[in-house]
Each structure stands twice: as structure tokens, then as C-alpha cells.
């Protein structure tokens, strides 16, 4: 095992795994990648197979192993990349390469096999300074020679969110521009009047099946578009489809986040000490050119997390590309609940990452989800969940 500048194996990651039978319907293939689907195939049968837990406080490669907020699978090497949301405070902003071997339809071990830790560089070529970044989502590039990742930034201090490309050794390559509507704007009194909300920005990232488009989704609505999710209100988040080569927006659609599942019943532990409840999209995963899986995370202090997995589609949804603000008349993306961890009786914890995994012995595809331990705050732990998914 190596620390810091681990060179990841080449792989096709997400885009290669999307050609799975039963999830894409009829597709054309170009150089091994899925092209435009002839028809959308909606996953219907999702089951939880196994969960492994890593205790909070675990240290690997001299830094805390925690805060895992994004994950992606390399089908060729069988390795995963997992991004920590450490704001360069507990350790440097970083990602891990790891393996999660399977034994049939279950994890083969009781912990991941870690292969390396790689520190991410800022535009300066040096590691990020403390609180200068908030990493959230990560995906391999189609050729396996690089990585795309997001930061939520910090709207409260004017730090913008971003989508960047990095080398597998963590070096800065380029930044994909976001539309002006996403930029934080503050009034003279300091009130946020437009742009992404603080800590509710780019939690989700995926690639189109052919790897030509980058797709992101905001955790909650842009300030000018509508309210954040509440106990009684949905939130109109934006799903953005951009050209990967140029970064130019190609389409935007409204994805409605459901209301918060539960009201808080107790305050958060010190030093916070306040009652807290929220809900948002924590990750997105492409099924084909129009359909996606989304993870919605609801939290209420004193209650815990409620994690739901949805199918959603841009077919028939209004294209709001270029709009500075929504009117409220837009037709949102269709969505359907696929799996609810709460009703299954499973404590999923703080799930923030999802990826297609290897094919299972019964022919179904696997999904691997990861839960962020918040570095031990409020009792959270790192969890890896293994699910199977079929379209029939």
C-alpha cells in the first residue's frame, strides 16, 4: 500500500458498467461505451444484500479514514475511488483507492482493502489550505486516466462551488465553468440573494453513458429558484448537463427534492447544540442518457437519517438552460421511489455516494453506496452498502 501519490489503474469506471444487460434496454455501442438508448429501462427490483462498517476514528496512511462522500467503481481493475469531504482540516483534501471484494452476493470481508491515499492539489499545485474546499463527489474520466470531482464551496463566505478535473496523482488539470446562476451573490447586508445555498450545492456528479457529458445536481434549490426543503415544502433543485470537453451547458432540468421526513426531537451534541433538520440530493448516477438514480438524504436531530433511492428522468421535463431564475411553472423531472432504507429496517447512516459495482452471481447488477461518518460527529460511522438491482 502506498501513501499520497497513488497511481490509479486505468478503467472504464461508470460509463463502462452502464452497458449492463437489463438496465439500458436496447443500446448501440461505440468503442465499448453505451450510446443513445433506444428506450429507457427503469430499475424496479432493488434489494439490500450486505453492509460493512468502519468505526469512526480509524486512521489510514496517517490521516483519518472518514468523510467519504463520493465513490466510483473501475470495472477493469475492480477498484474503487472514494472521496473524503475533509475540508483540509482533519487531514489534507484527498481521495482513496480501495477494493471491496465480493463473496457471492455479499462482501468478502468486514472492511475495505485500502490501496492508496492521494492528496488533491489546488490550482497552485499545492494541497488545499484549511477550509478552502469542500469535496463531495468523484468519478473516473472515461479513459481512466483522470478524475472529475466537485466542491460545494462555502456560499456563506463567498467561496463558489466547482467541478474540476484532476490527474490520478491528484494534480489540477482544469475547471469546468458553471452557469452564472450558480454563483453566490450577497446583498450589502450580507444576505445570500442568489446562487447555491451554503452547504447545499454540488453533492452529486455523474457522466453520460458515452462519457461526453458531465451531469451535476444541486442538493437543494438555488436561492433565487425557491425554498430549501422543509417539513411541508419540496425544493426545486437543478440538474445540469454540460459538455465535458468545453464545459458548456447543454440542458438544465428541475428535480424536486421531497420534504424533510421527520421533525427534530433533540438538539445536536456540543458544540452545535441546536435542533436541526434538512433534506437534499446527495448523489446522482446515470442509467442512460435521460434516466438517473438519485439518493435523497433526510436528517433530523434526535431521529437520525432517512435514506431513499429514486429513479428519475429528464424526458418531458422543461429545459431551463440559461434561466437566471425559475418561474415556478416548469415541469419537473419525473421520479419514483425505488428503495427506502428506513422502511427496510436498516440504519443506513449518512449515505452520500453511489456507484454501479460488479455483476452479481444471479446476473443482476450491484450498487455500492457509502455513508459519510462526519469524522465521528453525532455517532456516525463509515458504511458500505451492497444492493442488487434489476429492471424486471
C-alpha positions in Angstrom: 0.0 0.0 0.0 1.2 3.5 -0.8 0.5 6.9 0.6 -0.1 10.2 -1.2 0.6 9.9 -4.9 -1.0 6.6 -5.7 -1.3 6.0 -9.5 -4.8 4.5 -10.1 -5.2 1.7 -12.6 -6.8 2.5 -16.0 -10.5 1.8 -16.1 -13.8 2.5 -17.7 -15.5 3.1 -14.4 -19.1 4.2 -14.5 -19.5 4.5 -18.3 -18.3 1.0 -18.9 -20.6 -0.5 -16.3 -23.7 1.2 -17.8 -23.8 -1.2 -20.7 -25.2 -3.8 -18.3 -28.0 -6.0 -19.7 -31.3 -5.2 -18.0 -30.5 -1.6 -17.2 -30.2 0.1 -20.5 -32.7 -1.7 -22.7 -31.6 -1.6 -26.4 -28.4 0.4 -27.0 -25.9 0.9 -29.6 -22.2 0.5 -28.7 -19.4 2.8 -29.8 -15.8 1.8 -28.8 -17.2 -0.1 -25.8 -19.3 2.7 -24.5 -23.1 3.0 -24.4 -24.5 5.4 -26.9 -28.0 6.8 -27.1 -30.5 4.3 -25.7 -33.4 3.3 -27.9 -35.6 3.1 -24.8 -35.3 3.9 -21.1 -35.3 0.9 -18.8 -36.4 1.7 -15.3 -34.9 -0.3 -12.5 -37.7 -1.9 -10.4 -36.4 -4.6 -8.1 -33.8 -3.2 -5.6 -32.6 -5.3 -2.6 -30.1 -4.7 0.2 -27.6 -7.6 0.4 -24.9 -6.6 2.8 -23.3 -3.8 4.9 -19.9 -3.4 6.3 -18.9 -0.7 8.9 -15.6 1.1 9.6 -15.5 2.6 13.1 -15.1 6.3 13.4 -11.6 7.3 14.4 -9.9 4.8 12.1 -6.6 6.1 10.7 -5.0 5.1 7.5 -1.9 6.5 5.8 -1.5 9.0 8.7 -4.9 10.6 8.2 -8.4 9.9 9.4 -10.3 7.4 7.2 -13.6 9.2 7.1 -15.9 11.8 5.5 -16.4 9.6 2.4 -18.9 11.5 0.3 -18.3 10.1 -3.2 -17.4 6.7 -4.7 -16.9 5.3 -8.2 -16.0 1.8 -9.5 -13.4 0.8 -12.1 -14.7 -2.3 -13.8 -11.4 -3.2 -15.4 -9.3 -3.2 -12.2 -12.1 -3.9 -9.7 -11.0 -0.9 -7.7 -13.0 2.0 -6.3 -12.1 5.6 -5.8 -13.6 7.2 -2.7 -13.5 11.0 -2.0 -13.3 12.4 1.5 -15.2 15.6 2.3 -12.4 16.7 4.6 -12.0 20.5 4.2 -8.3 20.1 4.8 -9.0 20.3 8.5 -8.6 16.8 9.8 -6.1 15.9 7.1 -5.5 17.1 3.6 -8.3 17.1 1.0 -7.9 13.6 -0.5 -9.3 10.5 -2.2 -8.6 6.8 -1.6 -8.3 3.9 -3.9 -9.7 0.7 -2.4 -11.2 -2.7 -3.1 -14.5 -4.3 -1.8 -14.1 -7.9 -2.8 -17.4 -9.9 -3.0 -18.1 -13.5 -1.9 -21.1 -14.3 -3.9 -23.8 -11.8 -3.1 -22.1 -10.4 -0.1 -18.9 -8.5 0.9 -16.0 -10.9 1.3 -14.5 -9.1 4.3 -15.5 -6.9 7.2 -13.6 -3.9 6.0 -12.4 -2.4 2.7 -9.0 -3.2 1.4 -7.1 0.1 1.1 -4.6 0.5 -1.7 -3.7 4.2 -1.5 -4.4 7.8 -0.4 -3.9 10.7 -2.8 -3.8 14.3 -1.8 -5.7 16.7 -4.1 -3.9 19.8 -5.4 -5.4 23.3 -5.7 -4.7 25.4 -8.8 -1.4 26.4 -7.2 -0.1 22.9 -7.4 -0.1 22.7 -3.7 -2.6 20.9 -1.3 -5.6 22.9 -0.4 -5.4 25.2 2.6 -7.7 24.6 5.5 -11.4 25.4 4.7 -10.5 26.3 1.1 -12.5 23.4 -0.3 -15.5 21.1 0.4 -15.1 17.9 -1.7 -18.3 16.0 -2.3 -18.5 13.8 -5.5 -16.0 12.0 -7.7 -16.0 10.0 -11.0 -13.3 8.4 -13.2 -13.0 10.0 -16.6 -13.9 7.7 -19.5 -10.3 6.7 -20.3 -9.5 6.0 -16.7 -6.6 8.5 -16.9 -8.2 11.2 -14.7 -10.9 12.1 -12.3 -13.7 14.6 -12.1 -14.8 15.9 -8.7 -16.9 18.6 -7.1 -16.6 21.0 -4.3 -19.6 22.6 -2.6 -17.6 25.7 -1.8 -18.9 27.9 1.0 -21.5 30.4 0.0 -21.5 31.9 3.5 -18.1 33.3 2.8 -18.4 33.8 -1.0 -16.5 30.6 -1.9 -18.0 29.3 -5.2 -18.8 25.6 -5.9 -16.9 24.0 -8.7 -16.4 21.0 -10.9 -12.7 20.1 -11.6 -10.7 17.5 -13.4 -7.6 16.1 -11.8 -4.9 13.6 -12.7 -4.9 10.3 -10.9 -2.0 11.6 -8.9 -4.2 14.5 -7.6 -2.8 17.3 -9.8 -5.1 20.1 -11.0 -6.0 19.8 -14.7 -8.8 22.2 -15.4 -12.1 23.6 -14.1 -15.5 23.2 -15.9 -17.4 26.6 -15.7 -20.7 26.7 -14.0 -23.6 28.9 -15.2 -23.7 32.4 -13.6 -26.9 31.5 -11.8 -24.9 29.2 -9.5 -22.5 31.9 -8.3 -23.2 33.1 -4.7 -24.5 36.7 -4.6 -24.7 38.6 -1.4 -26.5 41.9 -0.5 -24.8 44.8 1.2 -26.1 43.4 4.5 -24.5 40.0 3.8 -27.7 38.1 2.9 -27.4 35.5 0.2 -29.7 36.6 -2.6 -28.7 34.2 -5.4 -26.7 31.2 -6.3 -26.1 27.9 -4.5 -27.0 27.7 -0.8 -24.3 27.2 1.8 -23.5 23.5 2.2 -26.3 22.6 -0.3 -24.5 22.9 -3.6 -22.9 20.2 -5.8 -23.2 17.0 -3.9 -24.0 14.9 -7.0 -21.9 14.1 -10.1 -22.2 11.6 -12.9 -21.2 11.1 -16.6 -23.4 10.3 -19.5 -23.0 6.7 -20.9 -20.8 7.8 -23.7 -18.7 9.9 -21.4 -19.2 13.1 -23.4 -21.4 14.9 -20.8 -20.9 15.8 -17.2 -24.1 15.9 -15.1 -24.4 17.6 -11.7 -27.3 18.3 -9.4 -27.7 20.8 -6.5 -28.5 19.4 -3.1 -31.4 22.0 -2.8 -32.7 24.9 -4.9 -30.6 27.8 -5.9 -31.6 30.8 -3.6 -33.4 32.6 -6.4 -35.3 29.4 -7.6 -37.2 28.6 -4.4 -37.0 27.4 -0.9 -34.8 24.7 0.6 -36.7 21.5 1.5 -38.8 21.8 4.7 -41.2 19.6 6.6 -44.0 20.9 4.3 -42.3 22.1 1.1 -40.3 20.5 -1.7 -37.2 22.1 -3.1 -36.7 22.7 -6.9 -33.0 21.7 -7.4 -31.3 22.0 -10.7 -29.8 19.1 -12.7 -27.2 20.5 -15.1 -25.9 18.6 -18.2 -22.7 20.1 -19.6 -20.4 19.1 -22.4 -17.3 17.5 -20.9 -14.9 18.8 -23.5 -16.0 22.5 -23.4 -17.9 22.8 -20.1 -20.7 24.5 -21.9 -24.2 23.8 -20.5 -26.4 21.7 -22.8 -29.5 21.3 -20.7 -30.9 22.0 -17.2 -33.9 20.5 -15.6 -35.8 20.9 -12.3 -35.5 18.0 -9.9 -37.9 18.3 -6.9 -36.5 17.2 -3.6 -39.1 15.8 -1.3 -40.0 17.4 2.1 -38.0 16.6 5.2 -39.0 13.2 6.6 -39.1 14.0 10.3 -39.0 16.9 12.7 -36.1 17.1 15.1 -36.7 15.8 18.6 -33.4 16.7 20.4 -30.5 19.1 19.8 -27.3 18.2 18.2 -24.4 17.4 20.5 -22.0 20.2 21.5 -20.5 22.4 20.2 -23.6 22.8 17.9 -26.3 22.4 20.4 -29.2 23.3 18.1 -32.2 21.5 16.7 -31.5 20.6 13.1 -33.4 19.0 10.2 -32.8 19.1 6.4 -33.1 17.0 3.2 -31.3 17.1 -0.1 -29.9 15.2 -3.0 -26.5 13.7 -2.1 -25.7 11.8 -5.3 -26.7 11.1 -8.8 -25.9 8.1 -11.1 -26.6 7.8 -14.8 -28.6 4.8 -16.1 -28.7 6.1 -19.7 -28.8 9.4 -21.5 -32.1 10.5 -19.9 -32.6 8.5 -16.7 -30.8 8.6 -13.4 -30.7 7.2 -9.9 -30.7 9.7 -7.1 -30.0 9.5 -3.4 -32.1 11.7 -1.1 -30.9 12.1 2.5 -33.2 13.4 5.2 -31.9 14.2 8.6 -33.4 15.3 11.9 -31.5 15.6 15.2 -32.7 13.2 17.7 -34.2 11.0 15.0 -31.3 10.3 12.6 -31.1 9.7 8.8 -33.7 8.6 6.3 -32.2 7.5 3.1 -34.2 6.9 -0.1 -33.1 5.8 -3.6 -35.1 7.2 -6.6 -35.4 6.7 -10.3 -35.8 10.0 -12.2 -35.9 11.0 -15.9 -35.5 14.2 -17.9 -37.9 13.0 -20.6 -40.8 15.5 -20.7 -39.2 17.9 -18.2 -38.8 21.6 -19.0 -35.3 22.6 -20.2 -34.4 25.6 -18.1 -31.0 26.0 -19.5 -29.8 29.7 -19.3 -32.6 30.8 -16.9 -31.3 33.1 -14.2 -34.3 32.1 -12.0 -37.1 29.7 -12.2 -40.7 30.9 -12.7 -42.3 28.1 -10.8 -44.2 26.9 -13.9 -41.6 24.5 -15.1 -42.4 20.8 -15.5 -40.0 18.9 -13.2 -38.4 15.6 -13.8 -40.5 12.5 -13.1 -39.3 10.4 -10.2 -40.2 7.2 -8.4 -39.1 5.7 -5.1 -37.1 2.6 -5.7 -35.8 1.8 -2.2 -36.3 3.2 1.3 -33.7 2.2 3.9 -36.0 3.3 6.7 -38.9 1.0 5.9 -36.4 -1.9 5.4 -35.4 -1.5 9.0 -31.8 -0.6 8.1 -29.8 2.2 9.7 -28.1 3.4 6.5 -26.4 6.3 8.2 -25.3 9.4 6.2 -25.3 8.0 2.6 -23.6 10.4 0.2 -22.0 8.2 -2.5 -23.3 5.6 -5.0 -21.8 3.7 -7.9 -22.5 0.7 -10.1 -20.5 -2.2 -8.9 -19.6 -5.7 -10.3 -22.2 -8.1 -11.7 -23.6 -10.5 -9.1 -23.8 -14.3 -9.5 -27.6 -14.2 -10.3 -26.9 -11.9 -13.2 -28.2 -8.7 -11.5 -26.1 -5.6 -11.3 -24.8 -4.3 -8.0 -24.9 -0.9 -6.5 -22.4 0.2 -3.8 -23.3 3.1 -1.5 -21.0 4.8 1.0 -22.0 6.7 4.2 -20.0 9.6 5.4 -19.1 9.3 9.1 -18.8 13.1 9.6 -15.5 12.2 11.4 -17.5 10.7 14.3 -19.8 13.6 15.0 -23.2 12.7 16.4 -22.3 9.0 16.4 -22.0 8.5 12.6 -19.7 5.7 11.1 -18.5 4.9 7.7 -20.7 2.3 6.0 -20.5 0.5 2.6 -23.9 -0.9 1.4 -24.2 -3.6 -1.3 -27.5 -3.6 -3.2 -28.7 -5.6 -6.2 -30.9 -4.0 -8.9 -32.9 -5.5 -11.7 -35.2 -3.8 -14.3 -37.7 -6.6 -14.2 
